[in-house]
Amino acid sequence: MSSFRRIEYFLSVAKHLNFTKAARECFVAQAAISQQIKQFEEELGFKLFERGGGSVKLTPAGAFFARQCQSILSQYTGAVKQARSIADGEKRDLRLGIHGPYAQEGIPHYLRLFKQMHPEANLTLKDGSRDAMLQGLADEELDVVIVPDFGLHLDEGYEELELSSEQVRFMTGPHSALAGRQFVSSEELTGQTIFRVEDQSDDAKSQPLPEYYTRLGLANNPVQRVNTLLEATILVQAGLGIAPLPGGMEQKLARDVSVFSIEGDSFRIRTLALRKMPPVSVAADHFFQVIREDLEARENEA
């Protein structure tokens, strides 16, 4: 019997802490799975389970081994899936989810490099809210997503590459007392309406102001959520408030819009490329390779 089959048996018993349920899940007899676990323990040289009084418990070594085996099995499953796709001649079609302005600024470069490496691949782009992009990645409907990390909390099931890091800047209109200034204190922004470009779902509307604004002392500022940067710009031009400005977009603003930074503020928003781990997509693997090699080349040139 292969070691991977024994690992599957072991993880099933570790999950249920019951040999009967594990046998049912693995479609084998209870006696068979008990025998395999016993042989596995003899092969390893340490106990995986404590048995007694009608109960089954993982030993400390067994609990640690279970965590490691789960990771190994997941990597093995992902590797088999990718290898099968390659063996079947499957094209490296890339489904890319994007949210945020960096997609327009930096992603065309990476897509061009990817297409040069894999001219047979089809490229599909999907734009939407960050939550929608992350859900698409979790559901394996997308291979890679490009999103800002503002308030983002990820578990270990993802790999990330930092594409950019920008200091937070704001824009204001020509009739504002802040117009023309390079730096503004956070106290001067008290009471200003903040226009935020984000998803307009009910869930987004119920979200509190991000911790960043609270730290600046703007927790009580009125907030208006808008769909696009164009909407925010028009409202700012009318002198109705301020809006955070995504990195790389300053050159595309109207001439009467001023851009400023907050005095003493060192916070930066990163734009990340994310994929699921362990790898489940050949396209994601190759797209990450393109990004990683390009970032390393730029770092060496700097």
C-alpha positions in Angstrom: 0.0 0.0 0.0 1.3 3.5 -0.9 2.3 5.9 1.8 -0.3 8.4 0.5 -3.1 5.9 1.0 -2.0 5.4 4.6 -1.8 9.2 5.0 -5.4 9.5 3.8 -6.5 6.8 6.3 -4.5 8.5 9.1 -6.0 11.9 8.4 -9.5 10.5 8.3 -9.1 8.9 11.7 -7.5 12.1 13.0 -10.5 14.1 11.8 -13.2 11.9 13.2 -11.3 10.3 16.1 -13.3 7.3 15.3 -12.2 4.3 13.4 -15.7 3.3 12.3 -16.4 6.7 10.8 -13.0 6.8 9.1 -13.5 3.4 7.6 -16.9 4.4 6.2 -15.4 7.6 4.8 -12.5 5.7 3.1 -14.8 2.9 1.9 -12.8 0.1 3.7 -13.5 -2.2 6.6 -12.8 -1.0 10.1 -10.4 -3.9 10.7 -8.4 -2.9 7.5 -8.0 0.7 8.5 -7.1 -0.3 12.1 -4.4 -2.6 10.7 -3.0 0.1 8.4 -2.8 2.6 11.2 -1.0 0.0 13.4 1.5 -0.7 10.6 2.0 3.0 9.9 2.9 3.6 13.6 5.3 0.7 13.5 6.9 2.1 10.3 7.2 5.6 11.8 8.4 4.5 15.2 6.0 6.5 17.3 2.4 6.4 18.4 -0.2 8.4 16.4 -3.2 7.7 18.7 -4.0 6.9 22.3 -6.7 4.3 22.4 -8.6 3.3 25.5 -11.9 3.4 27.3 -13.8 3.5 24.0 -12.1 6.8 22.9 -9.4 7.7 20.4 -7.1 10.7 20.9 -4.2 12.0 18.9 -0.8 11.9 20.7 1.1 15.2 20.6 3.3 13.7 17.9 0.3 12.5 16.1 -1.3 16.0 16.2 1.8 17.6 14.8 2.2 14.9 12.1 -1.5 15.4 11.1 -0.9 19.1 10.3 2.2 18.3 8.3 0.5 15.5 6.4 -2.5 17.6 5.5 -0.1 20.1 3.9 1.8 17.3 2.1 -1.4 15.7 0.8 -2.8 19.0 -0.4 0.5 19.7 -2.3 0.4 16.2 -3.8 -3.2 16.6 -4.9 -2.4 20.0 -6.5 0.6 18.6 -8.2 -1.3 15.7 -9.7 -4.0 18.1 -11.0 -1.4 20.3 -12.7 0.5 17.4 -14.1 -2.6 15.8 -15.5 -3.5 19.1 -17.2 -0.1 19.3 -18.8 -0.2 15.6 -19.9 -3.7 16.2 -21.4 -2.3 19.1 -23.4 -4.5 21.6 -21.6 -3.8 25.2 -22.6 -2.5 27.6 -19.9 -5.6 29.7 -20.0 -5.5 32.5 -17.4 -8.5 33.8 -15.6 -7.5 37.1 -13.9 -9.6 39.0 -11.4 -8.8 42.7 -11.0 -9.8 45.4 -8.5 -8.2 48.8 -8.1 -6.3 51.2 -10.3 -3.0 49.3 -10.4 -4.6 46.8 -12.8 -4.6 49.6 -15.4 -1.2 50.8 -14.5 0.9 47.6 -14.2 -1.0 44.5 -15.3 -0.8 45.0 -19.1 3.0 44.6 -18.8 2.7 41.2 -17.1 0.0 40.1 -19.4 2.2 40.9 -22.4 5.1 38.9 -20.9 2.7 35.9 -20.1 1.3 35.9 -23.6 4.9 35.9 -25.1 5.7 32.8 -23.1 2.3 31.1 -23.8 0.9 32.4 -27.1 -1.6 29.6 -27.1 -3.2 30.7 -23.9 -6.5 32.6 -23.7 -6.8 35.5 -21.3 -10.0 36.3 -19.4 -10.2 39.5 -17.3 -12.9 40.0 -14.7 -13.4 43.3 -12.8 -15.4 43.7 -9.7 -15.4 44.4 -6.0 -12.5 43.1 -4.0 -14.7 40.7 -2.1 -16.1 39.3 -5.3 -12.6 38.8 -6.7 -11.5 37.0 -3.5 -14.5 34.8 -3.5 -13.9 33.9 -7.2 -10.4 32.9 -6.2 -11.6 30.8 -3.3 -14.1 29.1 -5.5 -11.4 28.4 -8.2 -13.4 30.5 -10.7 -10.3 32.7 -11.0 -6.6 31.8 -11.2 -5.1 35.0 -9.9 -6.5 38.2 -8.5 -4.9 41.7 -8.2 -6.3 43.6 -5.3 -5.1 46.3 -2.8 -4.3 45.1 0.7 -6.1 47.9 2.5 -7.7 46.1 5.6 -7.1 42.7 4.0 -6.7 39.7 6.2 -5.6 36.4 4.6 -5.0 32.9 6.0 -2.2 30.6 5.0 -4.1 29.3 2.0 -2.8 32.0 -0.3 0.5 33.1 -1.8 1.0 36.8 -2.4 3.4 38.9 -4.5 3.7 42.7 -3.8 3.3 44.5 -7.1 3.4 48.1 -5.7 3.5 50.1 -2.5 2.1 53.6 -2.4 1.8 56.2 0.2 -1.8 57.3 0.8 -2.6 60.6 -0.9 -5.8 62.6 -1.1 -7.3 64.9 -3.7 -9.3 68.1 -3.1 -11.0 70.7 -5.4 -9.9 74.1 -6.5 -12.3 76.0 -4.1 -11.0 74.2 -1.0 -8.8 75.9 1.5 -6.5 72.9 1.1 -6.0 73.4 -2.6 -2.4 73.8 -3.8 -0.8 72.4 -0.6 1.6 69.5 -0.6 1.1 68.5 3.0 -2.0 68.9 5.3 -2.4 68.0 9.0 -5.0 65.4 9.9 -6.7 68.0 12.2 -7.5 70.2 9.1 -9.5 67.3 7.6 -11.9 67.0 10.5 -15.5 67.3 9.3 -14.6 66.8 5.6 -16.7 64.4 3.7 -14.6 61.5 2.5 -15.6 59.9 -0.9 -14.6 56.3 -1.0 -14.5 54.3 -4.2 -15.7 50.8 -3.4 -18.4 48.1 -3.9 -21.9 49.3 -3.4 -23.3 46.2 -1.9 -25.3 46.3 1.3 -22.4 44.5 3.0 -20.0 47.3 2.0 -22.3 50.0 3.1 -22.5 48.5 6.6 -18.7 48.3 7.0 -17.2 50.8 9.5 -14.6 53.4 8.4 -11.2 51.6 8.1 -8.8 51.7 11.0 -6.5 54.0 9.0 -9.0 56.9 9.0 -9.8 56.3 12.7 -6.0 56.5 13.5 -6.0 59.9 11.7 -8.7 61.1 13.9 -11.3 61.1 11.2 -13.6 58.4 12.6 -16.5 60.9 12.8 -16.1 62.3 9.3 -19.1 61.8 7.0 -18.4 59.1 4.4 -20.0 58.7 1.0 -19.3 55.6 -1.1 -19.1 56.0 -4.8 -18.7 53.5 -7.6 -15.8 55.0 -9.6 -12.9 57.4 -9.3 -14.6 59.6 -11.9 -17.5 60.1 -9.5 -15.2 60.9 -6.6 -13.2 63.4 -8.8 -16.3 65.3 -9.9 -17.6 65.6 -6.3 -14.2 66.8 -5.2 -14.0 69.3 -8.0 -17.4 70.7 -6.8 -15.8 71.3 -3.4 -17.9 68.8 -1.6 -15.1 66.9 0.2 -11.9 64.9 -0.3 -11.1 61.5 -1.6 -8.1 59.1 -1.4 -6.2 59.0 -4.7 -4.9 55.6 -5.9 -1.2 55.5 -6.8 -0.3 56.2 -10.3 -3.4 58.2 -11.1 -2.2 61.7 -10.3 -1.2 62.4 -13.9 -4.7 61.6 -15.1 -6.5 64.1 -13.0 -8.1 67.3 -14.2 -5.8 70.3 -13.8 -7.9 72.0 -11.1 -7.6 69.0 -8.7 -5.0 69.3 -6.0 -3.2 66.3 -4.4 -1.8 66.3 -0.9 -0.3 64.0 1.7 -1.0 63.8 5.5 1.8 65.3 7.6 3.8 62.6 9.4 1.8 59.7 7.8 3.9 56.7 6.8 1.1 54.3 6.0 1.3 52.7 2.6 -1.2 50.7 0.5 0.2 47.7 -1.2 -1.2 46.1 -4.4 -1.0 42.3 -4.3 -1.2 39.4 -6.7 -2.9 36.5 -5.0 -3.3 32.8 -5.8 -4.5 29.8 -3.8 -2.0 27.5 -2.1 -1.2 24.8 -2.6 -1.2 25.5 -6.3 -4.3 24.3 -8.1 -3.8 26.2 -11.4 -1.1 25.8 -14.0 -1.9 29.2 -15.4 -1.5 30.8 -11.9 1.8 29.1 -11.5 3.2 30.4 -14.7 1.7 33.9 -14.3 3.3 34.1 -10.8 6.6 33.0 -12.4 6.4 35.9 -14.9 5.7 38.4 -12.2 8.4 37.1 -9.9 11.1 37.1 -12.6 10.1 40.6 -13.6 10.2 41.9 -10.0 13.6 40.3 -9.5 15.0 41.8 -12.7 13.8 45.3 -11.6 15.3 44.8 -8.2 18.7 43.9 -9.7 18.6 46.9 -11.9 17.9 49.3 -9.0 
